[in-house]
Amino acid sequence: MNEKDRMIEKQLEVIRTLTRNNMRSLASDLFGAPKKADVSNIDRELDKIEKELEEKGAVKPLKVEDKVEKKEETIEPPEKIEDLLKELHTYIGLESIKKEVESLVNMVKIHALRKEHGLPTVDMSLHMVFSGNPGTGKTMIARLMARIYKSLGILSKGQLVEVDRSGLVAGYVGQTATKTQAAVEKALGGVLFIDEAYALTYKKEGNDFGQEAVDTLLKMMEDNRDNLVVIVAGYDGLMDEFIHSNPGLESRFNRYLHFDDYTTEEMLSIFDMRVKSGGYTLNENARDEVKAFIEKENYDPVSFGNARGVRNLFEQVLVQQANRLAGETEITKETLMEITEEDIKNAASVCHDKPERNDAAKEIQDLLSAMRAQKQEAEANDTV
């Protein structure tokens, strides 16, 4: 059916509906409210007329498949694994992660070859635990892993769906399972990335439905094990407690990747990369100011945020550059590109003077102690 026929059919459908309604209204006005039999007679007569017109070729019958045009989801073809590994090695730092990812790719390749040759294979769990401080590249690597798994034929789509506790847990009985199920269904064919996953099993106060989310997640992981990978992420220590809090989690997550903090030189390289990709240049002393700021502020990588802290500094540098240029009468291409020592100092002052957080390391230790105490209490109750 071409577009012209489709338009004619839509017009005829409208005419049919109006005709039926008008005839029913007319019958109601003349004879009172029609009985069901009367309406059926009207419909039968109209159907008879339509059939005669179709037989004469005046109207083409509308097929079911023409009525609803399904918009098929377009799935991008998988990327070459060689290109993805090449991209992996362009990332700054992450040396241990790069080795782990390469080993995983090699293992998956050999596993597939053994299956092709009819050799026995051991079931592989591709679900992963990412541990490390904020800003160490966990989300970036999770996104890359989704693309790698698609390239290797493990996943059909290769998308990344990122959630945290609030994306899985609801505040009322029965809602958490539905919320978790919706998140998993959205991730089917790709990776479900759960950040700060330890928050699911840490009961802070009142009624908590985190365990319901975990139970629902485990069931759906089993039901969709051929087309879903789950990556859970969070701080060191806390993630260990999370995984060991449930036998189901222990059996499904046995692949751990630890993300080290970035060194000062690596964070300086990340800043240089942002400067270059943004079309900026650093004047003679500006880079030394950046290095001095990172060394001073990174005494606690948790609160500074590693690459995240570098990104925040860079964004504040651009604000300070804009403030400086706004007061100048003549602005050239060169001045638009240049970041000065003054810009770095002003940005560093703003970043340093932001409201201070509590000692992040102490906060994590307190949370870890509370989780362990809760676990011991639960084990004691089980033995009673």
C-alpha positions as a LaTeX table, in Angstrom:
\begin{tabular}{lrrr}
\hline
Residue & $x$ (\AA) & $y$ (\AA) & $z$ (\AA) \\
\hline
Met1 & 0.00 & 0.00 & 0.00 \\
Asn2 & 1.54 & 3.30 & $-1.09$ \\
Glu3 & 1.14 & 6.63 & 0.69 \\
Lys4 & $-1.73$ & 7.77 & $-1.55$ \\
Asp5 & $-3.75$ & 4.59 & $-0.91$ \\
Arg6 & $-3.03$ & 4.89 & 2.80 \\
Met7 & $-4.40$ & 8.45 & 2.90 \\
Ile8 & $-7.52$ & 7.42 & 0.98 \\
Glu9 & $-8.07$ & 4.50 & 3.37 \\
Lys10 & $-7.77$ & 6.81 & 6.40 \\
Gln11 & $-10.33$ & 9.18 & 4.88 \\
Leu12 & $-12.72$ & 6.31 & 4.14 \\
Glu13 & $-12.32$ & 5.03 & 7.70 \\
Val14 & $-13.37$ & 8.42 & 9.03 \\
Ile15 & $-16.35$ & 8.46 & 6.64 \\
Arg16 & $-17.39$ & 4.98 & 7.77 \\
Thr17 & $-17.30$ & 5.99 & 11.43 \\
Leu18 & $-19.25$ & 9.19 & 10.82 \\
Thr19 & $-21.81$ & 7.35 & 8.71 \\
Arg20 & $-22.43$ & 4.72 & 11.40 \\
Asn21 & $-22.77$ & 7.37 & 14.08 \\
Asn22 & $-25.12$ & 9.51 & 11.96 \\
Met23 & $-27.36$ & 6.56 & 11.10 \\
Arg24 & $-27.56$ & 5.55 & 14.77 \\
Ser25 & $-28.38$ & 9.13 & 15.77 \\
Leu26 & $-31.04$ & 9.35 & 13.06 \\
Ala27 & $-32.62$ & 6.07 & 14.16 \\
Ser28 & $-32.61$ & 7.27 & 17.74 \\
Asp29 & $-34.28$ & 10.57 & 16.80 \\
Leu30 & $-36.99$ & 8.90 & 14.68 \\
Phe31 & $-37.73$ & 5.75 & 16.64 \\
Gly32 & $-36.22$ & 6.27 & 20.07 \\
Ala33 & $-33.16$ & 4.51 & 21.42 \\
Pro34 & $-32.36$ & 1.64 & 19.05 \\
Lys35 & $-32.06$ & $-1.90$ & 20.24 \\
Lys36 & $-28.89$ & $-3.86$ & 19.81 \\
Ala37 & $-30.45$ & $-5.69$ & 16.86 \\
Asp38 & $-31.12$ & $-2.39$ & 15.10 \\
Val39 & $-27.49$ & $-1.33$ & 15.44 \\
Ser40 & $-26.34$ & $-4.70$ & 14.17 \\
Asn41 & $-28.56$ & $-4.32$ & 11.11 \\
Ile42 & $-27.04$ & $-0.92$ & 10.36 \\
Asp43 & $-23.51$ & $-2.29$ & 10.73 \\
Arg44 & $-24.31$ & $-5.29$ & 8.56 \\
Glu45 & $-25.68$ & $-3.09$ & 5.79 \\
Leu46 & $-22.61$ & $-0.88$ & 5.86 \\
Asp47 & $-20.30$ & $-3.92$ & 5.82 \\
Lys48 & $-22.25$ & $-5.24$ & 2.82 \\
Ile49 & $-21.79$ & $-1.98$ & 0.92 \\
Glu50 & $-18.07$ & $-1.90$ & 1.74 \\
Lys51 & $-17.66$ & $-5.48$ & 0.52 \\
Glu52 & $-19.35$ & $-4.68$ & $-2.79$ \\
Leu53 & $-17.07$ & $-1.67$ & $-3.26$ \\
Glu54 & $-14.01$ & $-3.80$ & $-2.52$ \\
Glu55 & $-15.09$ & $-6.43$ & $-5.07$ \\
Lys56 & $-15.42$ & $-3.71$ & $-7.70$ \\
Gly57 & $-11.98$ & $-2.41$ & $-6.83$ \\
Ala58 & $-13.24$ & 0.95 & $-5.56$ \\
Val59 & $-11.75$ & 0.38 & $-2.09$ \\
Lys60 & $-8.68$ & $-1.64$ & $-1.17$ \\
Pro61 & $-9.06$ & $-3.67$ & 2.02 \\
Leu62 & $-6.80$ & $-2.47$ & 4.79 \\
Lys63 & $-4.47$ & $-5.23$ & 5.99 \\
Val64 & $-3.67$ & $-5.65$ & 9.65 \\
Glu65 & 0.03 & $-5.01$ & 9.07 \\
Asp66 & $-0.83$ & $-1.73$ & 7.31 \\
Lys67 & $-2.90$ & $-0.42$ & 10.20 \\
Val68 & $-0.02$ & $-0.23$ & 12.67 \\
Glu69 & 3.40 & 0.62 & 11.40 \\
Lys70 & 5.89 & $-0.77$ & 13.88 \\
Lys71 & 8.96 & 1.36 & 14.38 \\
Glu72 & 11.77 & $-1.13$ & 14.56 \\
Glu73 & 14.57 & $-0.34$ & 16.98 \\
Thr74 & 17.80 & 0.32 & 15.14 \\
Ile75 & 20.77 & $-1.45$ & 16.70 \\
Glu76 & 24.22 & $-0.27$ & 15.73 \\
Pro77 & 26.55 & $-3.00$ & 14.43 \\
Pro78 & 29.21 & $-4.18$ & 16.88 \\
Glu79 & 32.55 & $-2.41$ & 16.86 \\
Lys80 & 35.80 & $-4.24$ & 16.15 \\
Ile81 & 37.38 & $-5.58$ & 19.32 \\
Glu82 & 40.77 & $-4.36$ & 18.10 \\
Asp83 & 39.47 & $-0.77$ & 17.94 \\
Leu84 & 37.96 & $-1.01$ & 21.42 \\
Leu85 & 41.21 & $-2.31$ & 22.94 \\
Lys86 & 43.08 & 0.45 & 21.16 \\
Glu87 & 40.71 & 2.99 & 22.73 \\
Leu88 & 41.28 & 1.38 & 26.13 \\
His89 & 45.01 & 2.05 & 25.86 \\
Thr90 & 44.44 & 5.74 & 25.11 \\
Tyr91 & 43.03 & 6.22 & 28.63 \\
Ile92 & 45.38 & 7.88 & 31.10 \\
Gly93 & 46.54 & 5.60 & 33.93 \\
Leu94 & 44.41 & 2.52 & 34.76 \\
Glu95 & 47.32 & 0.17 & 33.98 \\
Ser96 & 46.05 & $-2.70$ & 36.15 \\
Ile97 & 42.54 & $-2.31$ & 34.72 \\
Lys98 & 43.84 & $-2.48$ & 31.16 \\
Lys99 & 45.57 & $-5.79$ & 31.91 \\
Glu100 & 42.44 & $-7.22$ & 33.55 \\
Val101 & 40.23 & $-6.22$ & 30.62 \\
Glu102 & 42.67 & $-7.72$ & 28.09 \\
Ser103 & 42.78 & $-10.98$ & 30.08 \\
Leu104 & 38.99 & $-11.10$ & 30.17 \\
Val105 & 38.75 & $-10.55$ & 26.41 \\
Asn106 & 41.28 & $-13.33$ & 25.79 \\
Met107 & 39.39 & $-15.72$ & 28.06 \\
Val108 & 36.06 & $-15.00$ & 26.33 \\
Lys109 & 37.64 & $-15.57$ & 22.91 \\
Ile110 & 39.11 & $-18.95$ & 23.93 \\
His111 & 35.82 & $-19.92$ & 25.59 \\
Ala112 & 33.98 & $-19.27$ & 22.32 \\
Leu113 & 36.54 & $-21.25$ & 20.29 \\
Arg114 & 36.24 & $-24.28$ & 22.61 \\
Lys115 & 32.46 & $-24.22$ & 22.14 \\
Glu116 & 32.89 & $-24.07$ & 18.35 \\
His117 & 35.11 & $-27.16$ & 18.47 \\
Gly118 & 32.75 & $-29.09$ & 20.72 \\
Leu119 & 35.08 & $-29.01$ & 23.71 \\
Pro120 & 33.77 & $-28.76$ & 27.27 \\
Thr121 & 33.62 & $-25.26$ & 28.74 \\
Val122 & 33.27 & $-23.88$ & 32.23 \\
Asp123 & 30.42 & $-21.47$ & 32.89 \\
Met124 & 31.75 & $-17.92$ & 33.04 \\
Ser125 & 30.33 & $-15.21$ & 35.24 \\
Leu126 & 30.76 & $-11.91$ & 33.43 \\
His127 & 29.18 & $-9.81$ & 36.19 \\
Met128 & 31.79 & $-7.58$ & 37.81 \\
Val129 & 32.62 & $-5.68$ & 40.99 \\
Phe130 & 34.38 & $-2.33$ & 40.56 \\
Ser131 & 35.97 & $-0.95$ & 43.73 \\
Gly132 & 37.78 & 2.32 & 44.21 \\
Asn133 & 37.48 & 5.97 & 45.16 \\
Pro134 & 35.36 & 8.50 & 43.24 \\
Gly135 & 36.66 & 9.76 & 39.91 \\
Thr136 & 38.90 & 6.78 & 39.15 \\
Gly137 & 37.21 & 5.83 & 35.86 \\
Lys138 & 34.71 & 3.18 & 36.98 \\
Thr139 & 31.78 & 4.47 & 34.91 \\
Met140 & 34.01 & 5.06 & 31.88 \\
Ile141 & 35.31 & 1.47 & 31.95 \\
Ala142 & 31.80 & 0.09 & 32.56 \\
Arg143 & 30.61 & 1.87 & 29.41 \\
Leu144 & 33.54 & 0.44 & 27.46 \\
Met145 & 32.89 & $-3.06$ & 28.81 \\
Ala146 & 29.33 & $-2.90$ & 27.48 \\
Arg147 & 30.71 & $-2.18$ & 24.01 \\
Ile148 & 33.34 & $-4.92$ & 24.36 \\
Tyr149 & 30.76 & $-7.51$ & 25.39 \\
Lys150 & 28.66 & $-6.55$ & 22.38 \\
Ser151 & 31.69 & $-6.83$ & 20.10 \\
Leu152 & 32.36 & $-10.32$ & 21.46 \\
Gly153 & 28.74 & $-11.37$ & 20.81 \\
Ile154 & 27.84 & $-11.67$ & 24.50 \\
Leu155 & 25.36 & $-8.77$ & 24.53 \\
Ser156 & 22.91 & $-7.84$ & 21.77 \\
Lys157 & 22.79 & $-4.04$ & 22.24 \\
Gly158 & 25.72 & $-2.93$ & 24.37 \\
Gln159 & 24.08 & 0.03 & 26.13 \\
Leu160 & 24.90 & 1.11 & 29.68 \\
Val161 & 22.10 & 1.85 & 32.14 \\
Glu162 & 23.41 & 3.59 & 35.25 \\
Val163 & 21.44 & 3.55 & 38.52 \\
Asp164 & 22.04 & 3.88 & 42.24 \\
Arg165 & 19.94 & 2.93 & 45.26 \\
Ser166 & 17.29 & 5.56 & 44.44 \\
Gly167 & 16.83 & 4.02 & 41.00 \\
Leu168 & 15.99 & 0.60 & 42.45 \\
Val169 & 14.43 & 1.11 & 45.88 \\
Ala170 & 10.99 & 2.62 & 46.54 \\
Gly171 & 9.43 & 3.77 & 49.80 \\
Tyr172 & 6.45 & 1.42 & 50.00 \\
Val173 & 5.85 & $-2.32$ & 50.12 \\
Gly174 & 5.68 & $-3.90$ & 46.66 \\
Gln175 & 7.03 & $-0.92$ & 44.74 \\
Thr176 & 10.71 & $-1.81$ & 44.96 \\
Ala177 & 10.37 & $-5.04$ & 42.98 \\
Thr178 & 8.54 & $-3.19$ & 40.20 \\
Lys179 & 11.10 & $-0.38$ & 40.16 \\
Thr180 & 14.04 & $-2.80$ & 40.06 \\
Gln181 & 12.40 & $-4.87$ & 37.34 \\
Ala182 & 11.92 & $-1.76$ & 35.19 \\
Ala183 & 15.60 & $-0.82$ & 35.55 \\
Val184 & 16.74 & $-4.33$ & 34.61 \\
Glu185 & 14.41 & $-4.50$ & 31.61 \\
Lys186 & 15.81 & $-1.21$ & 30.35 \\
Ala187 & 19.31 & $-2.69$ & 30.58 \\
Leu188 & 18.53 & $-5.98$ & 28.78 \\
Gly189 & 20.98 & $-6.47$ & 25.96 \\
Gly190 & 23.52 & $-4.31$ & 27.77 \\
Val191 & 25.06 & $-3.54$ & 31.15 \\
Leu192 & 23.26 & $-2.46$ & 34.32 \\
Phe193 & 25.75 & $-0.35$ & 36.29 \\
Ile194 & 24.82 & 0.07 & 39.97 \\
Asp195 & 26.88 & 2.80 & 41.65 \\
Glu196 & 27.36 & 2.74 & 45.42 \\
Ala197 & 25.70 & $-0.67$ & 45.45 \\
Tyr198 & 26.58 & $-1.26$ & 49.11 \\
Ala199 & 23.79 & 1.18 & 50.00 \\
Leu200 & 21.27 & $-1.51$ & 49.01 \\
Thr201 & 22.09 & $-3.73$ & 51.99 \\
Tyr202 & 22.91 & $-1.11$ & 54.57 \\
Lys203 & 19.79 & $-0.45$ & 56.62 \\
Lys204 & 20.06 & 3.06 & 58.02 \\
Glu205 & 16.70 & 3.56 & 59.73 \\
Gly206 & 13.03 & 2.58 & 59.57 \\
Asn207 & 11.60 & 0.24 & 56.95 \\
Asp208 & 14.12 & $-0.51$ & 54.24 \\
Phe209 & 13.48 & $-2.34$ & 50.97 \\
Gly210 & 17.05 & $-2.65$ & 49.77 \\
Gln211 & 17.03 & $-6.41$ & 50.27 \\
Glu212 & 13.90 & $-6.66$ & 48.13 \\
Ala213 & 15.80 & $-4.89$ & 45.35 \\
Val214 & 18.70 & $-7.35$ & 45.71 \\
Asp215 & 16.37 & $-10.38$ & 45.63 \\
Thr216 & 14.59 & $-9.07$ & 42.52 \\
Leu217 & 17.91 & $-8.29$ & 40.86 \\
Leu218 & 19.32 & $-11.76$ & 41.51 \\
Lys219 & 16.24 & $-13.46$ & 40.04 \\
Met220 & 16.29 & $-11.32$ & 36.91 \\
Met221 & 20.04 & $-11.88$ & 36.50 \\
Glu222 & 19.35 & $-15.62$ & 36.46 \\
Asp223 & 16.36 & $-15.32$ & 34.11 \\
Asn224 & 18.33 & $-13.14$ & 31.66 \\
Arg225 & 21.82 & $-14.53$ & 32.12 \\
Asp226 & 22.38 & $-14.76$ & 28.35 \\
Asn227 & 21.67 & $-11.09$ & 27.64 \\
Leu228 & 22.48 & $-9.06$ & 30.74 \\
Val229 & 25.64 & $-8.10$ & 32.59 \\
Val230 & 25.51 & $-6.34$ & 35.95 \\
Ile231 & 28.42 & $-4.27$ & 37.27 \\
Val232 & 28.29 & $-3.07$ & 40.87 \\
Ala233 & 30.61 & $-0.32$ & 42.05 \\
Gly234 & 31.61 & 1.52 & 45.20 \\
Tyr235 & 34.32 & 2.12 & 47.79 \\
Asp236 & 36.87 & $-0.48$ & 48.82 \\
Gly237 & 35.83 & $-2.48$ & 51.86 \\
Leu238 & 32.21 & $-1.49$ & 51.52 \\
Met239 & 31.89 & $-3.47$ & 48.30 \\
Asp240 & 33.45 & $-6.53$ & 49.94 \\
Glu241 & 30.90 & $-6.33$ & 52.72 \\
Phe242 & 28.11 & $-5.90$ & 50.17 \\
Ile243 & 29.06 & $-8.96$ & 48.11 \\
His244 & 29.56 & $-11.16$ & 51.18 \\
Ser245 & 26.26 & $-10.08$ & 52.70 \\
Asn246 & 24.30 & $-12.46$ & 50.46 \\
Pro247 & 25.21 & $-15.96$ & 49.15 \\
Gly248 & 23.44 & $-15.13$ & 45.88 \\
Leu249 & 25.69 & $-12.13$ & 45.33 \\
Glu250 & 28.80 & $-14.16$ & 46.16 \\
Ser251 & 27.94 & $-16.81$ & 43.60 \\
Arg252 & 27.27 & $-14.35$ & 40.78 \\
Phe253 & 29.98 & $-11.76$ & 41.34 \\
Asn254 & 33.42 & $-13.30$ & 41.35 \\
Arg255 & 35.30 & $-10.92$ & 39.07 \\
Tyr256 & 36.82 & $-7.97$ & 40.91 \\
Leu257 & 38.49 & $-4.92$ & 39.36 \\
His258 & 40.20 & $-2.45$ & 41.70 \\
Phe259 & 40.66 & 1.13 & 40.47 \\
Asp260 & 43.73 & 2.81 & 41.94 \\
Asp261 & 43.82 & 6.54 & 42.67 \\
Tyr262 & 45.42 & 8.65 & 39.96 \\
Thr263 & 48.92 & 9.95 & 40.61 \\
Thr264 & 49.64 & 13.68 & 40.50 \\
Glu265 & 51.30 & 13.32 & 37.10 \\
Glu266 & 48.33 & 11.36 & 35.73 \\
Met267 & 45.88 & 14.00 & 36.95 \\
Leu268 & 48.06 & 16.70 & 35.44 \\
Ser269 & 47.94 & 14.80 & 32.13 \\
Ile270 & 44.13 & 14.64 & 32.41 \\
Phe271 & 44.08 & 18.44 & 32.86 \\
Asp272 & 46.39 & 18.86 & 29.83 \\
Met273 & 44.06 & 16.65 & 27.78 \\
Arg274 & 41.03 & 18.80 & 28.69 \\
Val275 & 42.95 & 21.95 & 27.79 \\
Lys276 & 43.96 & 20.57 & 24.40 \\
Ser277 & 40.57 & 19.07 & 23.48 \\
Gly278 & 38.84 & 22.32 & 24.49 \\
Gly279 & 41.01 & 24.43 & 22.20 \\
Tyr280 & 42.92 & 26.20 & 24.98 \\
Thr281 & 46.59 & 26.81 & 25.77 \\
Leu282 & 48.42 & 27.23 & 29.10 \\
Asn283 & 50.87 & 30.07 & 29.48 \\
Glu284 & 54.35 & 29.56 & 30.92 \\
Asn285 & 53.56 & 29.34 & 34.65 \\
Ala286 & 49.94 & 28.18 & 34.57 \\
Arg287 & 50.75 & 24.47 & 34.45 \\
Asp288 & 52.96 & 24.74 & 37.54 \\
Glu289 & 50.02 & 26.30 & 39.39 \\
Val290 & 47.77 & 23.40 & 38.36 \\
Lys291 & 50.32 & 20.88 & 39.65 \\
Ala292 & 50.73 & 22.74 & 42.94 \\
Phe293 & 46.96 & 22.83 & 43.45 \\
Ile294 & 46.55 & 19.08 & 42.81 \\
Glu295 & 49.40 & 18.19 & 45.16 \\
Lys296 & 47.93 & 20.38 & 47.90 \\
Glu297 & 44.27 & 19.35 & 47.59 \\
Asn298 & 44.74 & 15.64 & 46.91 \\
Tyr299 & 45.75 & 14.78 & 50.48 \\
Asp300 & 42.41 & 12.90 & 50.59 \\
Pro301 & 41.64 & 11.36 & 47.15 \\
Val302 & 38.12 & 10.50 & 48.30 \\
Ser303 & 37.11 & 14.08 & 48.94 \\
Phe304 & 39.16 & 15.55 & 46.08 \\
Gly305 & 37.68 & 13.04 & 43.65 \\
Asn306 & 40.71 & 12.17 & 41.47 \\
Ala307 & 39.80 & 12.92 & 37.83 \\
Arg308 & 36.52 & 14.43 & 39.04 \\
Gly309 & 38.45 & 16.99 & 41.08 \\
Val310 & 40.54 & 17.83 & 38.01 \\
Arg311 & 37.38 & 18.31 & 35.96 \\
Asn312 & 35.91 & 20.64 & 38.59 \\
Leu313 & 39.13 & 22.69 & 38.57 \\
Phe314 & 39.13 & 22.94 & 34.78 \\
Glu315 & 35.50 & 24.09 & 34.67 \\
Gln316 & 36.22 & 26.76 & 37.30 \\
Val317 & 39.29 & 27.88 & 35.31 \\
Leu318 & 37.05 & 28.58 & 32.32 \\
Val319 & 34.75 & 30.67 & 34.53 \\
Gln320 & 37.70 & 32.71 & 35.77 \\
Gln321 & 39.06 & 33.19 & 32.25 \\
Ala322 & 35.66 & 34.43 & 31.10 \\
Asn323 & 35.50 & 36.88 & 34.01 \\
Arg324 & 38.95 & 38.22 & 33.09 \\
Leu325 & 38.21 & 38.57 & 29.38 \\
Ala326 & 34.90 & 40.31 & 30.05 \\
Gly327 & 36.84 & 43.34 & 31.32 \\
Glu328 & 39.10 & 43.63 & 28.28 \\
Thr329 & 38.33 & 45.94 & 25.35 \\
Glu330 & 40.10 & 43.94 & 22.63 \\
Ile331 & 39.73 & 40.17 & 22.49 \\
Thr332 & 41.60 & 38.12 & 19.90 \\
Lys333 & 41.61 & 34.43 & 19.01 \\
Glu334 & 44.84 & 34.03 & 20.97 \\
Thr335 & 43.44 & 35.61 & 24.13 \\
Leu336 & 40.32 & 33.43 & 23.86 \\
Met337 & 42.57 & 30.35 & 23.86 \\
Glu338 & 45.04 & 31.41 & 26.55 \\
Ile339 & 44.67 & 30.27 & 30.18 \\
Thr340 & 46.88 & 32.32 & 32.48 \\
Glu341 & 48.50 & 31.76 & 35.84 \\
Glu342 & 45.99 & 34.26 & 37.26 \\
Asp343 & 43.07 & 32.13 & 35.99 \\
Ile344 & 44.49 & 29.05 & 37.74 \\
Lys345 & 45.09 & 30.87 & 41.03 \\
Asn346 & 41.57 & 32.34 & 41.09 \\
Ala347 & 40.00 & 28.97 & 40.21 \\
Ala348 & 42.09 & 27.19 & 42.86 \\
Ser349 & 40.95 & 29.73 & 45.46 \\
Val350 & 37.28 & 29.12 & 44.62 \\
Cys351 & 37.69 & 25.33 & 44.67 \\
His352 & 39.57 & 25.45 & 47.96 \\
Asp353 & 37.02 & 27.74 & 49.62 \\
Lys354 & 34.01 & 25.54 & 48.77 \\
Pro355 & 32.10 & 24.18 & 51.81 \\
Glu356 & 34.31 & 21.50 & 53.33 \\
Arg357 & 33.00 & 17.96 & 53.52 \\
Asn358 & 33.39 & 15.79 & 56.56 \\
Asp359 & 36.46 & 13.62 & 56.62 \\
Ala360 & 35.48 & 11.21 & 53.81 \\
Ala361 & 37.83 & 8.43 & 54.94 \\
Lys362 & 36.41 & 8.50 & 58.48 \\
Glu363 & 32.88 & 8.52 & 57.11 \\
Ile364 & 33.61 & 5.38 & 55.08 \\
Gln365 & 35.18 & 3.64 & 58.07 \\
Asp366 & 32.14 & 4.45 & 60.22 \\
Leu367 & 29.81 & 3.09 & 57.55 \\
Leu368 & 31.92 & $-0.04$ & 57.17 \\
Ser369 & 31.84 & $-0.67$ & 60.93 \\
Ala370 & 28.06 & $-0.19$ & 60.96 \\
Met371 & 27.61 & $-2.68$ & 58.10 \\
Arg372 & 29.74 & $-5.28$ & 59.86 \\
Ala373 & 27.81 & $-4.82$ & 63.09 \\
Gln374 & 24.54 & $-5.21$ & 61.21 \\
Lys375 & 25.82 & $-8.38$ & 59.54 \\
Gln376 & 26.87 & $-9.87$ & 62.89 \\
Glu377 & 23.47 & $-9.04$ & 64.35 \\
Ala378 & 21.70 & $-10.73$ & 61.45 \\
Glu379 & 23.88 & $-13.85$ & 61.80 \\
Ala380 & 23.17 & $-13.95$ & 65.55 \\
Asn381 & 19.43 & $-13.76$ & 64.91 \\
Asp382 & 19.68 & $-16.60$ & 62.40 \\
Thr383 & 21.26 & $-18.90$ & 64.98 \\
Val384 & 18.55 & $-18.24$ & 67.58 \\
\hline
\end{tabular}
